[in-house]
């Protein structure tokens, strides 16, 4: 969807996903679409050095940011799939 080299996006290191595993327009609990992604957690990720020194924890706000990023990817994907018509009118 975002072209070759998307994995080298300039927003690194703030991109909170490593791989997009699944994206559908009709999956999920309510059949309205589903997106599944993963972030590879490594001890050298930038936030571990500054969030609870000596007791590294991933800040909860980054998990929330990951969800917002996925919403953005999903909406872009839906537009690319011609699933979204006029603004505010899905399917």
PDB file of N, CA, C and O in Angstrom:
ATOM      1  N   UNK A   1       0.807  -1.188   0.000  1.00  0.00           N
ATOM      2  CA  UNK A   1       0.000   0.000   0.000  1.00  0.00           C
ATOM      3  C   UNK A   1       0.854   1.257   0.000  1.00  0.00           C
ATOM      4  O   UNK A   1       0.526   2.207  -0.711  1.00  0.00           O
ATOM      5  N   UNK A   2       1.930   1.300   0.765  1.00  0.00           N
ATOM      6  CA  UNK A   2       2.750   2.494   0.880  1.00  0.00           C
ATOM      7  C   UNK A   2       4.006   2.407   0.039  1.00  0.00           C
ATOM      8  O   UNK A   2       4.882   3.267   0.134  1.00  0.00           O
ATOM      9  N   UNK A   3       4.100   1.382  -0.777  1.00  0.00           N
ATOM     10  CA  UNK A   3       5.209   1.265  -1.704  1.00  0.00           C
ATOM     11  C   UNK A   3       6.433   0.601  -1.109  1.00  0.00           C
ATOM     12  O   UNK A   3       6.536   0.365   0.094  1.00  0.00           O
ATOM     13  N   UNK A   4       7.342   0.317  -2.000  1.00  0.00           N
ATOM     14  CA  UNK A   4       8.578  -0.349  -1.617  1.00  0.00           C
ATOM     15  C   UNK A   4       9.365   0.531  -0.650  1.00  0.00           C
ATOM     16  O   UNK A   4       9.411   1.752  -0.801  1.00  0.00           O
ATOM     17  N   UNK A   5       9.978  -0.100   0.335  1.00  0.00           N
ATOM     18  CA  UNK A   5      10.795   0.637   1.296  1.00  0.00           C
ATOM     19  C   UNK A   5      10.004   1.225   2.452  1.00  0.00           C
ATOM     20  O   UNK A   5      10.558   1.980   3.251  1.00  0.00           O
ATOM     21  N   UNK A   6       8.716   0.897   2.560  1.00  0.00           N
ATOM     22  CA  UNK A   6       7.906   1.426   3.655  1.00  0.00           C
ATOM     23  C   UNK A   6       8.542   1.101   4.993  1.00  0.00           C
ATOM     24  O   UNK A   6       8.435   1.879   5.941  1.00  0.00           O
ATOM     25  N   UNK A   7       9.199  -0.040   5.072  1.00  0.00           N
ATOM     26  CA  UNK A   7       9.822  -0.443   6.326  1.00  0.00           C
ATOM     27  C   UNK A   7      10.956   0.494   6.731  1.00  0.00           C
ATOM     28  O   UNK A   7      11.419   0.437   7.871  1.00  0.00           O
ATOM     29  N   UNK A   8      11.404   1.339   5.837  1.00  0.00           N
ATOM     30  CA  UNK A   8      12.428   2.329   6.149  1.00  0.00           C
ATOM     31  C   UNK A   8      11.806   3.703   6.348  1.00  0.00           C
ATOM     32  O   UNK A   8      12.441   4.724   6.083  1.00  0.00           O
ATOM     33  N   UNK A   9      10.577   3.724   6.811  1.00  0.00           N
ATOM     34  CA  UNK A   9       9.848   4.987   6.970  1.00  0.00           C
ATOM     35  C   UNK A   9      10.644   5.968   7.822  1.00  0.00           C
ATOM     36  O   UNK A   9      11.300   5.591   8.793  1.00  0.00           O
ATOM     37  N   UNK A  10      10.569   7.229   7.433  1.00  0.00           N
ATOM     38  CA  UNK A  10      11.321   8.271   8.120  1.00  0.00           C
ATOM     39  C   UNK A  10      10.845   8.509   9.543  1.00  0.00           C
ATOM     40  O   UNK A  10      11.514   9.216  10.296  1.00  0.00           O
ATOM     41  N   UNK A  11       9.729   7.951   9.929  1.00  0.00           N
ATOM     42  CA  UNK A  11       9.209   8.183  11.273  1.00  0.00           C
ATOM     43  C   UNK A  11       9.869   7.285  12.323  1.00  0.00           C
ATOM     44  O   UNK A  11       9.529   7.357  13.504  1.00  0.00           O
ATOM     45  N   UNK A  12      10.794   6.457  11.902  1.00  0.00           N
ATOM     46  CA  UNK A  12      11.538   5.655  12.880  1.00  0.00           C
ATOM     47  C   UNK A  12      12.246   6.601  13.817  1.00  0.00           C
ATOM     48  O   UNK A  12      12.723   7.629  13.337  1.00  0.00           O
ATOM     49  N   UNK A  13      12.359   6.361  15.071  1.00  0.00           N
ATOM     50  CA  UNK A  13      11.965   5.146  15.796  1.00  0.00           C
ATOM     51  C   UNK A  13      10.555   5.186  16.368  1.00  0.00           C
ATOM     52  O   UNK A  13      10.191   4.316  17.159  1.00  0.00           O
ATOM     53  N   UNK A  14       9.759   6.170  15.989  1.00  0.00           N
ATOM     54  CA  UNK A  14       8.434   6.310  16.586  1.00  0.00           C
ATOM     55  C   UNK A  14       7.384   5.365  16.001  1.00  0.00           C
ATOM     56  O   UNK A  14       6.277   5.286  16.535  1.00  0.00           O
ATOM     57  N   UNK A  15       7.692   4.659  14.939  1.00  0.00           N
ATOM     58  CA  UNK A  15       6.757   3.694  14.389  1.00  0.00           C
ATOM     59  C   UNK A  15       6.646   2.534  15.366  1.00  0.00           C
ATOM     60  O   UNK A  15       7.636   1.859  15.647  1.00  0.00           O
ATOM     61  N   UNK A  16       5.467   2.301  15.875  1.00  0.00           N
ATOM     62  CA  UNK A  16       5.267   1.312  16.931  1.00  0.00           C
ATOM     63  C   UNK A  16       4.776  -0.028  16.399  1.00  0.00           C
ATOM     64  O   UNK A  16       4.022  -0.728  17.074  1.00  0.00           O
ATOM     65  N   UNK A  17       5.204  -0.388  15.183  1.00  0.00           N
ATOM     66  CA  UNK A  17       4.930  -1.722  14.678  1.00  0.00           C
ATOM     67  C   UNK A  17       6.092  -2.161  13.804  1.00  0.00           C
ATOM     68  O   UNK A  17       6.719  -1.357  13.114  1.00  0.00           O
ATOM     69  N   UNK A  18       6.357  -3.445  13.852  1.00  0.00           N
ATOM     70  CA  UNK A  18       7.429  -4.030  13.060  1.00  0.00           C
ATOM     71  C   UNK A  18       6.871  -4.685  11.806  1.00  0.00           C
ATOM     72  O   UNK A  18       7.452  -4.577  10.726  1.00  0.00           O
ATOM     73  N   UNK A  19       5.743  -5.363  11.959  1.00  0.00           N
ATOM     74  CA  UNK A  19       5.170  -6.089  10.829  1.00  0.00           C
ATOM     75  C   UNK A  19       3.645  -6.017  10.891  1.00  0.00           C
ATOM     76  O   UNK A  19       3.043  -6.131  11.959  1.00  0.00           O
ATOM     77  N   UNK A  20       3.048  -5.828   9.734  1.00  0.00           N
ATOM     78  CA  UNK A  20       1.604  -5.852   9.597  1.00  0.00           C
ATOM     79  C   UNK A  20       1.234  -7.252   9.128  1.00  0.00           C
ATOM     80  O   UNK A  20       1.536  -7.638   7.999  1.00  0.00           O
ATOM     81  N   UNK A  21       0.577  -8.011  10.004  1.00  0.00           N
ATOM     82  CA  UNK A  21       0.295  -9.422   9.726  1.00  0.00           C
ATOM     83  C   UNK A  21      -0.976  -9.654   8.919  1.00  0.00           C
ATOM     84  O   UNK A  21      -1.021 -10.526   8.051  1.00  0.00           O
ATOM     85  N   UNK A  22      -2.006  -8.867   9.212  1.00  0.00           N
ATOM     86  CA  UNK A  22      -3.298  -9.113   8.564  1.00  0.00           C
ATOM     87  C   UNK A  22      -4.086  -7.813   8.514  1.00  0.00           C
ATOM     88  O   UNK A  22      -4.098  -7.038   9.470  1.00  0.00           O
ATOM     89  N   UNK A  23      -4.740  -7.590   7.388  1.00  0.00           N
ATOM     90  CA  UNK A  23      -5.626  -6.446   7.261  1.00  0.00           C
ATOM     91  C   UNK A  23      -6.783  -6.856   6.342  1.00  0.00           C
ATOM     92  O   UNK A  23      -6.566  -7.287   5.209  1.00  0.00           O
ATOM     93  N   UNK A  24      -8.010  -6.716   6.847  1.00  0.00           N
ATOM     94  CA  UNK A  24      -9.191  -7.091   6.069  1.00  0.00           C
ATOM     95  C   UNK A  24     -10.278  -6.037   6.264  1.00  0.00           C
ATOM     96  O   UNK A  24     -10.287  -5.327   7.270  1.00  0.00           O
ATOM     97  N   UNK A  25     -11.176  -5.938   5.317  1.00  0.00           N
ATOM     98  CA  UNK A  25     -12.276  -4.992   5.441  1.00  0.00           C
ATOM     99  C   UNK A  25     -13.508  -5.607   6.081  1.00  0.00           C
ATOM    100  O   UNK A  25     -14.444  -4.884   6.422  1.00  0.00           O
ATOM    101  N   UNK A  26     -13.534  -6.923   6.251  1.00  0.00           N
ATOM    102  CA  UNK A  26     -14.732  -7.563   6.771  1.00  0.00           C
ATOM    103  C   UNK A  26     -14.463  -8.511   7.939  1.00  0.00           C
ATOM    104  O   UNK A  26     -15.363  -9.251   8.338  1.00  0.00           O
ATOM    105  N   UNK A  27     -13.274  -8.510   8.488  1.00  0.00           N
ATOM    106  CA  UNK A  27     -12.968  -9.395   9.609  1.00  0.00           C
ATOM    107  C   UNK A  27     -13.329  -8.750  10.936  1.00  0.00           C
ATOM    108  O   UNK A  27     -14.037  -7.744  10.986  1.00  0.00           O
ATOM    109  N   UNK A  28     -12.834  -9.344  11.998  1.00  0.00           N
ATOM    110  CA  UNK A  28     -13.062  -8.792  13.327  1.00  0.00           C
ATOM    111  C   UNK A  28     -14.357  -9.258  13.949  1.00  0.00           C
ATOM    112  O   UNK A  28     -15.185  -9.904  13.307  1.00  0.00           O
ATOM    113  N   UNK A  29     -14.512  -8.917  15.204  1.00  0.00           N
ATOM    114  CA  UNK A  29     -15.658  -9.358  15.984  1.00  0.00           C
ATOM    115  C   UNK A  29     -17.000  -8.963  15.369  1.00  0.00           C
ATOM    116  O   UNK A  29     -17.959  -9.735  15.403  1.00  0.00           O
ATOM    117  N   UNK A  30     -17.060  -7.756  14.807  1.00  0.00           N
ATOM    118  CA  UNK A  30     -18.327  -7.262  14.269  1.00  0.00           C
ATOM    119  C   UNK A  30     -18.378  -7.238  12.744  1.00  0.00           C
ATOM    120  O   UNK A  30     -19.326  -6.717  12.157  1.00  0.00           O
ATOM    121  N   UNK A  31     -17.350  -7.806  12.102  1.00  0.00           N
ATOM    122  CA  UNK A  31     -17.335  -7.887  10.649  1.00  0.00           C
ATOM    123  C   UNK A  31     -17.075  -6.562   9.947  1.00  0.00           C
ATOM    124  O   UNK A  31     -17.361  -6.422   8.758  1.00  0.00           O
ATOM    125  N   UNK A  32     -16.531  -5.584  10.679  1.00  0.00           N
ATOM    126  CA  UNK A  32     -16.279  -4.266  10.103  1.00  0.00           C
ATOM    127  C   UNK A  32     -14.828  -4.054   9.706  1.00  0.00           C
ATOM    128  O   UNK A  32     -14.456  -2.958   9.287  1.00  0.00           O
ATOM    129  N   UNK A  33     -14.018  -5.072   9.829  1.00  0.00           N
ATOM    130  CA  UNK A  33     -12.613  -4.963   9.462  1.00  0.00           C
ATOM    131  C   UNK A  33     -11.708  -5.357  10.608  1.00  0.00           C
ATOM    132  O   UNK A  33     -12.100  -5.338  11.775  1.00  0.00           O
ATOM    133  N   UNK A  34     -10.479  -5.717  10.244  1.00  0.00           N
ATOM    134  CA  UNK A  34      -9.522  -6.169  11.249  1.00  0.00           C
ATOM    135  C   UNK A  34      -8.120  -5.853  10.769  1.00  0.00           C
ATOM    136  O   UNK A  34      -7.802  -5.969   9.586  1.00  0.00           O
ATOM    137  N   UNK A  35      -7.289  -5.450  11.723  1.00  0.00           N
ATOM    138  CA  UNK A  35      -5.879  -5.239  11.437  1.00  0.00           C
ATOM    139  C   UNK A  35      -5.086  -5.839  12.594  1.00  0.00           C
ATOM    140  O   UNK A  35      -5.385  -5.601  13.764  1.00  0.00           O
ATOM    141  N   UNK A  36      -4.068  -6.623  12.240  1.00  0.00           N
ATOM    142  CA  UNK A  36      -3.226  -7.273  13.249  1.00  0.00           C
ATOM    143  C   UNK A  36      -1.778  -6.955  12.909  1.00  0.00           C
ATOM    144  O   UNK A  36      -1.331  -7.148  11.779  1.00  0.00           O
ATOM    145  N   UNK A  37      -1.059  -6.466  13.906  1.00  0.00           N
ATOM    146  CA  UNK A  37       0.344  -6.106  13.707  1.00  0.00           C
ATOM    147  C   UNK A  37       1.136  -6.485  14.950  1.00  0.00           C
ATOM    148  O   UNK A  37       0.571  -6.786  16.002  1.00  0.00           O
ATOM    149  N   UNK A  38       2.453  -6.464  14.804  1.00  0.00           N
ATOM    150  CA  UNK A  38       3.350  -6.787  15.923  1.00  0.00           C
ATOM    151  C   UNK A  38       4.481  -5.770  15.985  1.00  0.00           C
ATOM    152  O   UNK A  38       4.873  -5.181  14.977  1.00  0.00           O
ATOM    153  N   UNK A  39       4.990  -5.584  17.185  1.00  0.00           N
ATOM    154  CA  UNK A  39       6.207  -4.815  17.402  1.00  0.00           C
ATOM    155  C   UNK A  39       7.214  -5.761  18.044  1.00  0.00           C
ATOM    156  O   UNK A  39       6.934  -6.349  19.089  1.00  0.00           O
ATOM    157  N   UNK A  40       8.378  -5.910  17.430  1.00  0.00           N
ATOM    158  CA  UNK A  40       9.439  -6.726  18.018  1.00  0.00           C
ATOM    159  C   UNK A  40      10.046  -5.954  19.186  1.00  0.00           C
ATOM    160  O   UNK A  40      10.652  -4.899  19.002  1.00  0.00           O
ATOM    161  N   UNK A  41       9.873  -6.491  20.376  1.00  0.00           N
ATOM    162  CA  UNK A  41      10.403  -5.842  21.576  1.00  0.00           C
ATOM    163  C   UNK A  41      11.837  -6.313  21.778  1.00  0.00           C
ATOM    164  O   UNK A  41      12.105  -7.501  21.954  1.00  0.00           O
ATOM    165  N   UNK A  42      12.755  -5.339  21.748  1.00  0.00           N
ATOM    166  CA  UNK A  42      14.184  -5.622  21.923  1.00  0.00           C
ATOM    167  C   UNK A  42      14.717  -4.741  23.047  1.00  0.00           C
ATOM    168  O   UNK A  42      14.240  -3.619  23.221  1.00  0.00           O
ATOM    169  N   UNK A  43      15.687  -5.216  23.807  1.00  0.00           N
ATOM    170  CA  UNK A  43      16.188  -4.439  24.942  1.00  0.00           C
ATOM    171  C   UNK A  43      16.832  -3.105  24.556  1.00  0.00           C
ATOM    172  O   UNK A  43      16.992  -2.235  25.412  1.00  0.00           O
ATOM    173  N   UNK A  44      17.201  -2.930  23.295  1.00  0.00           N
ATOM    174  CA  UNK A  44      17.851  -1.681  22.892  1.00  0.00           C
ATOM    175  C   UNK A  44      16.888  -0.651  22.309  1.00  0.00           C
ATOM    176  O   UNK A  44      17.333   0.352  21.751  1.00  0.00           O
ATOM    177  N   UNK A  45      15.570  -0.874  22.426  1.00  0.00           N
ATOM    178  CA  UNK A  45      14.613   0.128  21.961  1.00  0.00           C
ATOM    179  C   UNK A  45      14.798   1.411  22.757  1.00  0.00           C
ATOM    180  O   UNK A  45      15.085   1.372  23.954  1.00  0.00           O
ATOM    181  N   UNK A  46      14.632   2.553  22.084  1.00  0.00           N
ATOM    182  CA  UNK A  46      14.996   3.855  22.637  1.00  0.00           C
ATOM    183  C   UNK A  46      14.322   4.184  23.960  1.00  0.00           C
ATOM    184  O   UNK A  46      14.935   4.848  24.796  1.00  0.00           O
ATOM    185  N   UNK A  47      13.108   3.756  24.182  1.00  0.00           N
ATOM    186  CA  UNK A  47      12.370   4.170  25.372  1.00  0.00           C
ATOM    187  C   UNK A  47      12.795   3.445  26.639  1.00  0.00           C
ATOM    188  O   UNK A  47      12.529   3.925  27.741  1.00  0.00           O
ATOM    189  N   UNK A  48      13.455   2.295  26.502  1.00  0.00           N
ATOM    190  CA  UNK A  48      13.891   1.563  27.693  1.00  0.00           C
ATOM    191  C   UNK A  48      14.977   2.299  28.468  1.00  0.00           C
ATOM    192  O   UNK A  48      15.075   2.151  29.686  1.00  0.00           O
ATOM    193  N   UNK A  49      15.792   3.087  27.779  1.00  0.00           N
ATOM    194  CA  UNK A  49      16.861   3.821  28.465  1.00  0.00           C
ATOM    195  C   UNK A  49      16.342   4.949  29.349  1.00  0.00           C
ATOM    196  O   UNK A  49      17.014   5.349  30.299  1.00  0.00           O
ATOM    197  N   UNK A  50      15.163   5.461  29.048  1.00  0.00           N
ATOM    198  CA  UNK A  50      14.687   6.639  29.776  1.00  0.00           C
ATOM    199  C   UNK A  50      13.419   6.404  30.594  1.00  0.00           C
ATOM    200  O   UNK A  50      12.979   7.301  31.313  1.00  0.00           O
ATOM    201  N   UNK A  51      12.840   5.244  30.502  1.00  0.00           N
ATOM    202  CA  UNK A  51      11.602   4.988  31.235  1.00  0.00           C
ATOM    203  C   UNK A  51      11.871   3.970  32.331  1.00  0.00           C
ATOM    204  O   UNK A  51      11.953   2.765  32.090  1.00  0.00           O
ATOM    205  N   UNK A  52      12.003   4.489  33.528  1.00  0.00           N
ATOM    206  CA  UNK A  52      12.347   3.719  34.724  1.00  0.00           C
ATOM    207  C   UNK A  52      13.734   3.115  34.601  1.00  0.00           C
ATOM    208  O   UNK A  52      13.888   1.905  34.434  1.00  0.00           O
ATOM    209  N   UNK A  53      14.724   3.958  34.685  1.00  0.00           N
ATOM    210  CA  UNK A  53      16.124   3.536  34.613  1.00  0.00           C
ATOM    211  C   UNK A  53      16.381   2.395  35.589  1.00  0.00           C
ATOM    212  O   UNK A  53      16.047   2.486  36.770  1.00  0.00           O
ATOM    213  N   UNK A  54      16.965   1.344  35.093  1.00  0.00           N
ATOM    214  CA  UNK A  54      17.250   0.168  35.913  1.00  0.00           C
ATOM    215  C   UNK A  54      16.086  -0.809  35.978  1.00  0.00           C
ATOM    216  O   UNK A  54      16.273  -1.958  36.380  1.00  0.00           O
ATOM    217  N   UNK A  55      14.905  -0.387  35.597  1.00  0.00           N
ATOM    218  CA  UNK A  55      13.714  -1.239  35.581  1.00  0.00           C
ATOM    219  C   UNK A  55      12.902  -0.889  34.330  1.00  0.00           C
ATOM    220  O   UNK A  55      11.818  -0.316  34.440  1.00  0.00           O
ATOM    221  N   UNK A  56      13.422  -1.231  33.134  1.00  0.00           N
ATOM    222  CA  UNK A  56      12.824  -0.769  31.891  1.00  0.00           C
ATOM    223  C   UNK A  56      11.404  -1.282  31.651  1.00  0.00           C
ATOM    224  O   UNK A  56      11.100  -2.465  31.804  1.00  0.00           O
ATOM    225  N   UNK A  57      10.556  -0.333  31.270  1.00  0.00           N
ATOM    226  CA  UNK A  57       9.159  -0.629  30.989  1.00  0.00           C
ATOM    227  C   UNK A  57       8.762   0.164  29.739  1.00  0.00           C
ATOM    228  O   UNK A  57       9.157   1.320  29.583  1.00  0.00           O
ATOM    229  N   UNK A  58       7.994  -0.449  28.868  1.00  0.00           N
ATOM    230  CA  UNK A  58       7.474   0.286  27.714  1.00  0.00           C
ATOM    231  C   UNK A  58       6.361   1.204  28.195  1.00  0.00           C
ATOM    232  O   UNK A  58       5.398   0.737  28.803  1.00  0.00           O
ATOM    233  N   UNK A  59       6.478   2.505  27.931  1.00  0.00           N
ATOM    234  CA  UNK A  59       5.425   3.430  28.364  1.00  0.00           C
ATOM    235  C   UNK A  59       4.074   3.070  27.761  1.00  0.00           C
ATOM    236  O   UNK A  59       3.980   2.776  26.569  1.00  0.00           O
ATOM    237  N   UNK A  60       3.049   3.093  28.568  1.00  0.00           N
ATOM    238  CA  UNK A  60       1.706   2.755  28.107  1.00  0.00           C
ATOM    239  C   UNK A  60       1.227   3.651  26.984  1.00  0.00           C
ATOM    240  O   UNK A  60       0.473   3.213  26.114  1.00  0.00           O
ATOM    241  N   UNK A  61       1.662   4.915  26.996  1.00  0.00           N
ATOM    242  CA  UNK A  61       1.218   5.834  25.940  1.00  0.00           C
ATOM    243  C   UNK A  61       1.714   5.389  24.570  1.00  0.00           C
ATOM    244  O   UNK A  61       1.094   5.723  23.561  1.00  0.00           O
ATOM    245  N   UNK A  62       2.824   4.639  24.507  1.00  0.00           N
ATOM    246  CA  UNK A  62       3.311   4.140  23.217  1.00  0.00           C
ATOM    247  C   UNK A  62       2.424   3.013  22.690  1.00  0.00           C
ATOM    248  O   UNK A  62       2.287   2.840  21.479  1.00  0.00           O
ATOM    249  N   UNK A  63       1.826   2.254  23.595  1.00  0.00           N
ATOM    250  CA  UNK A  63       0.844   1.249  23.170  1.00  0.00           C
ATOM    251  C   UNK A  63      -0.373   1.915  22.567  1.00  0.00           C
ATOM    252  O   UNK A  63      -0.910   1.449  21.562  1.00  0.00           O
ATOM    253  N   UNK A  64      -0.813   3.011  23.181  1.00  0.00           N
ATOM    254  CA  UNK A  64      -1.930   3.779  22.635  1.00  0.00           C
ATOM    255  C   UNK A  64      -1.546   4.388  21.295  1.00  0.00           C
ATOM    256  O   UNK A  64      -2.346   4.389  20.360  1.00  0.00           O
ATOM    257  N   UNK A  65      -0.323   4.907  21.196  1.00  0.00           N
ATOM    258  CA  UNK A  65       0.154   5.464  19.935  1.00  0.00           C
ATOM    259  C   UNK A  65       0.167   4.391  18.847  1.00  0.00           C
ATOM    260  O   UNK A  65      -0.164   4.670  17.695  1.00  0.00           O
ATOM    261  N   UNK A  66       0.546   3.172  19.210  1.00  0.00           N
ATOM    262  CA  UNK A  66       0.535   2.070  18.237  1.00  0.00           C
ATOM    263  C   UNK A  66      -0.866   1.851  17.685  1.00  0.00           C
ATOM    264  O   UNK A  66      -1.040   1.625  16.487  1.00  0.00           O
ATOM    265  N   UNK A  67      -1.870   1.920  18.565  1.00  0.00           N
ATOM    266  CA  UNK A  67      -3.246   1.738  18.093  1.00  0.00           C
ATOM    267  C   UNK A  67      -3.654   2.858  17.144  1.00  0.00           C
ATOM    268  O   UNK A  67      -4.315   2.598  16.139  1.00  0.00           O
ATOM    269  N   UNK A  68      -3.273   4.108  17.444  1.00  0.00           N
ATOM    270  CA  UNK A  68      -3.591   5.218  16.544  1.00  0.00           C
ATOM    271  C   UNK A  68      -2.879   5.052  15.208  1.00  0.00           C
ATOM    272  O   UNK A  68      -3.455   5.333  14.156  1.00  0.00           O
ATOM    273  N   UNK A  69      -1.636   4.599  15.245  1.00  0.00           N
ATOM    274  CA  UNK A  69      -0.907   4.359  13.999  1.00  0.00           C
ATOM    275  C   UNK A  69      -1.614   3.308  13.148  1.00  0.00           C
ATOM    276  O   UNK A  69      -1.719   3.449  11.930  1.00  0.00           O
ATOM    277  N   UNK A  70      -2.094   2.258  13.801  1.00  0.00           N
ATOM    278  CA  UNK A  70      -2.800   1.206  13.066  1.00  0.00           C
ATOM    279  C   UNK A  70      -4.106   1.709  12.473  1.00  0.00           C
ATOM    280  O   UNK A  70      -4.478   1.310  11.370  1.00  0.00           O
ATOM    281  N   UNK A  71      -4.800   2.574  13.185  1.00  0.00           N
ATOM    282  CA  UNK A  71      -6.015   3.176  12.635  1.00  0.00           C
ATOM    283  C   UNK A  71      -5.656   3.956  11.362  1.00  0.00           C
ATOM    284  O   UNK A  71      -6.370   3.884  10.362  1.00  0.00           O
ATOM    285  N   UNK A  72      -4.548   4.700  11.410  1.00  0.00           N
ATOM    286  CA  UNK A  72      -4.105   5.438  10.230  1.00  0.00           C
ATOM    287  C   UNK A  72      -3.767   4.530   9.063  1.00  0.00           C
ATOM    288  O   UNK A  72      -4.146   4.809   7.925  1.00  0.00           O
ATOM    289  N   UNK A  73      -3.059   3.447   9.336  1.00  0.00           N
ATOM    290  CA  UNK A  73      -2.747   2.477   8.284  1.00  0.00           C
ATOM    291  C   UNK A  73      -4.033   1.872   7.719  1.00  0.00           C
ATOM    292  O   UNK A  73      -4.174   1.721   6.505  1.00  0.00           O
ATOM    293  N   UNK A  74      -4.959   1.530   8.599  1.00  0.00           N
ATOM    294  CA  UNK A  74      -6.203   0.903   8.172  1.00  0.00           C
ATOM    295  C   UNK A  74      -7.022   1.841   7.295  1.00  0.00           C
ATOM    296  O   UNK A  74      -7.538   1.426   6.258  1.00  0.00           O
ATOM    297  N   UNK A  75      -7.147   3.099   7.701  1.00  0.00           N
ATOM    298  CA  UNK A  75      -7.924   4.053   6.909  1.00  0.00           C
ATOM    299  C   UNK A  75      -7.280   4.294   5.549  1.00  0.00           C
ATOM    300  O   UNK A  75      -7.977   4.401   4.540  1.00  0.00           O
ATOM    301  N   UNK A  76      -5.950   4.379   5.520  1.00  0.00           N
ATOM    302  CA  UNK A  76      -5.251   4.520   4.249  1.00  0.00           C
ATOM    303  C   UNK A  76      -5.457   3.306   3.362  1.00  0.00           C
ATOM    304  O   UNK A  76      -5.649   3.437   2.153  1.00  0.00           O
ATOM    305  N   UNK A  77      -5.416   2.133   3.959  1.00  0.00           N
ATOM    306  CA  UNK A  77      -5.628   0.894   3.211  1.00  0.00           C
ATOM    307  C   UNK A  77      -7.055   0.838   2.670  1.00  0.00           C
ATOM    308  O   UNK A  77      -7.274   0.453   1.521  1.00  0.00           O
ATOM    309  N   UNK A  78      -8.032   1.227   3.509  1.00  0.00           N
ATOM    310  CA  UNK A  78      -9.424   1.208   3.066  1.00  0.00           C
ATOM    311  C   UNK A  78      -9.625   2.149   1.881  1.00  0.00           C
ATOM    312  O   UNK A  78     -10.316   1.801   0.923  1.00  0.00           O
ATOM    313  N   UNK A  79      -9.035   3.318   1.938  1.00  0.00           N
ATOM    314  CA  UNK A  79      -9.160   4.272   0.833  1.00  0.00           C
ATOM    315  C   UNK A  79      -8.526   3.699  -0.428  1.00  0.00           C
ATOM    316  O   UNK A  79      -9.054   3.868  -1.527  1.00  0.00           O
ATOM    317  N   UNK A  80      -7.393   3.021  -0.265  1.00  0.00           N
ATOM    318  CA  UNK A  80      -6.707   2.416  -1.403  1.00  0.00           C
ATOM    319  C   UNK A  80      -7.529   1.278  -2.001  1.00  0.00           C
ATOM    320  O   UNK A  80      -7.448   1.018  -3.202  1.00  0.00           O
ATOM    321  N   UNK A  81      -8.305   0.612  -1.185  1.00  0.00           N
ATOM    322  CA  UNK A  81      -9.143  -0.499  -1.640  1.00  0.00           C
ATOM    323  C   UNK A  81     -10.484  -0.016  -2.179  1.00  0.00           C
ATOM    324  O   UNK A  81     -11.312  -0.825  -2.598  1.00  0.00           O
ATOM    325  N   UNK A  82     -10.702   1.290  -2.173  1.00  0.00           N
ATOM    326  CA  UNK A  82     -11.959   1.897  -2.602  1.00  0.00           C
ATOM    327  C   UNK A  82     -13.120   1.420  -1.739  1.00  0.00           C
ATOM    328  O   UNK A  82     -14.241   1.266  -2.223  1.00  0.00           O
ATOM    329  N   UNK A  83     -12.846   1.188  -0.467  1.00  0.00           N
ATOM    330  CA  UNK A  83     -13.888   0.792   0.477  1.00  0.00           C
ATOM    331  C   UNK A  83     -14.611   2.025   0.991  1.00  0.00           C
ATOM    332  O   UNK A  83     -15.799   1.962   1.307  1.00  0.00           O
ATOM    333  N   UNK A  84     -13.903   3.147   1.079  1.00  0.00           N
ATOM    334  CA  UNK A  84     -14.472   4.377   1.589  1.00  0.00           C
ATOM    335  C   UNK A  84     -14.938   5.227   0.416  1.00  0.00           C
ATOM    336  O   UNK A  84     -14.170   5.500  -0.506  1.00  0.00           O
ATOM    337  N   UNK A  85     -16.194   5.642   0.453  1.00  0.00           N
ATOM    338  CA  UNK A  85     -16.730   6.523  -0.574  1.00  0.00           C
ATOM    339  C   UNK A  85     -16.514   7.965  -0.181  1.00  0.00           C
ATOM    340  O   UNK A  85     -15.381   8.385   0.053  1.00  0.00           O
ATOM    341  N   UNK A  86     -17.566   8.710  -0.107  1.00  0.00           N
ATOM    342  CA  UNK A  86     -17.487  10.105   0.290  1.00  0.00           C
ATOM    343  C   UNK A  86     -17.132  10.196   1.769  1.00  0.00           C
ATOM    344  O   UNK A  86     -17.374   9.260   2.531  1.00  0.00           O
ATOM    345  N   UNK A  87     -16.568  11.305   2.163  1.00  0.00           N
ATOM    346  CA  UNK A  87     -16.141  11.514   3.544  1.00  0.00           C
ATOM    347  C   UNK A  87     -17.275  11.172   4.494  1.00  0.00           C
ATOM    348  O   UNK A  87     -18.381  11.699   4.375  1.00  0.00           O
ATOM    349  N   UNK A  88     -16.996  10.294   5.428  1.00  0.00           N
ATOM    350  CA  UNK A  88     -17.985   9.911   6.409  1.00  0.00           C
ATOM    351  C   UNK A  88     -18.921   8.801   5.990  1.00  0.00           C
ATOM    352  O   UNK A  88     -19.778   8.393   6.774  1.00  0.00           O
ATOM    353  N   UNK A  89     -18.783   8.309   4.795  1.00  0.00           N
ATOM    354  CA  UNK A  89     -19.655   7.250   4.317  1.00  0.00           C
ATOM    355  C   UNK A  89     -18.824   6.018   3.960  1.00  0.00           C
ATOM    356  O   UNK A  89     -18.300   5.914   2.851  1.00  0.00           O
ATOM    357  N   UNK A  90     -18.711   5.102   4.892  1.00  0.00           N
ATOM    358  CA  UNK A  90     -17.988   3.862   4.624  1.00  0.00           C
ATOM    359  C   UNK A  90     -18.946   2.853   4.004  1.00  0.00           C
ATOM    360  O   UNK A  90     -20.091   2.721   4.435  1.00  0.00           O
ATOM    361  N   UNK A  91     -18.466   2.146   2.990  1.00  0.00           N
ATOM    362  CA  UNK A  91     -19.237   1.116   2.288  1.00  0.00           C
ATOM    363  C   UNK A  91     -20.587   1.614   1.943  1.00  0.00           C
ATOM    364  O   UNK A  91     -21.380   0.885   1.348  1.00  0.00           O
TER     365      UNK A  91
END
